[in-house]
Amino acid sequence: MQQEHIDAGKEIQKQTGKTFYLATRFLPKRVRHATHVLYGFFRIADEVVDDAADAPPATQRAELESLRAQALGEVDPDEPVLEAFQELRDRYGIDDSEVEEFIDAMATDITTSRYETYADLESYMRGSAAAVGVMMTAIMEPEMEETALPHAIKLGEAFQLTNFLRDVREDIVDRDRIYLPQETLRSHGVSNEQIERLEYSESFAAAMAEELKRAETLYREGVAGIRYLPEDCQLPVLLASVLYAEHHAVIRANEYDVLTREPSLSTTRKLWCLAKTRWHWHWSRDPEAVFQRVSAVPTLEPDTRGPGHGGRVPTR
């Protein structure tokens, strides 16, 4: 990949993915440059449906199909990031099916703005988030790739779900989309109209709390696989996990109100997350232990009710 191609992807990431960019800076050069290119490709595809809402659906689909052909090497790329992505895909053996999954998910956003069940949302995230995790794992080249992949998929979904929970206001105002599962909203007595009116309530807070817990389960499953990544990639991925999960602390501090305000991390807060994660990493190279100590994801309390209730058998 030529430096100008890497720089093009890096500039996109600096402007549109500041939290992820901070973690990316700690990746080794061999992975960092490829990450800039991957992110650039992801963002270009995302912008077709997110930042071109005025374009007719047929035009958006045509643009995505053009991107698909360029990404798969079927036609010559028309911009540096796509040229670099073609080279990256060949170099790291990224399967065509992962590219297809990702583009298909972007196409889903053209016509789908509500998800009935979490299973439906999870199916969407297989392309929008899990495929990203698979591609990121490929460029890190772990020795135990098959072991690492299921965890990478869960971590990608965790990041995506955090984004959905953080961006409820932006998604409904700018794109008329609601990513909170309809079944979750109904179970708490929350209507789509209430969200469209940006009407905060205790019922909405309860729905948010439920989905935050779901995301935190994904974080625990995802972080458990960081140990299978190359040593020089473990801290950056752990840092990304801590930074994304930190949004949960902001959301909880605001009593789950993401309708009248948009939760965000200040630069100071990001740097504090970075400092405490690196400090604990210095003393313990155990990703799960460090994540438990420094992240906003609550530690699961052990069930002590006895073996009949799934607890541990007393030994003394």
Protein Blocks (a to p, Z undefined) as FASTA:
>chain_A
ZZklmmmmmmmmmmmmmmlmmmmmmpcfklmmmmmmmmmmmmmmmmmmmmmmmpcfklmm
mmmmmmmmmmnopaccfbfklmmmmmmmmmnopafklmmmmmmmmmmmmmmcbdfblmlm
mmmmmmmmmmmmmmmmmmnopaklmlmmmmmmmmmmmmmmmmmmmmmmmmmmmnopafbd
fklmmmnopafklmmnopacfklmmmmmmmmmmmmmmmmmmmmmmmmpcfklmmmmmmmm
mmmmmmmmmmmmnnopaklpccdddfklmmmmmmmmmmmmmmoccfklmmmmmmmbdcdd
ddfebjknopacdfZZ
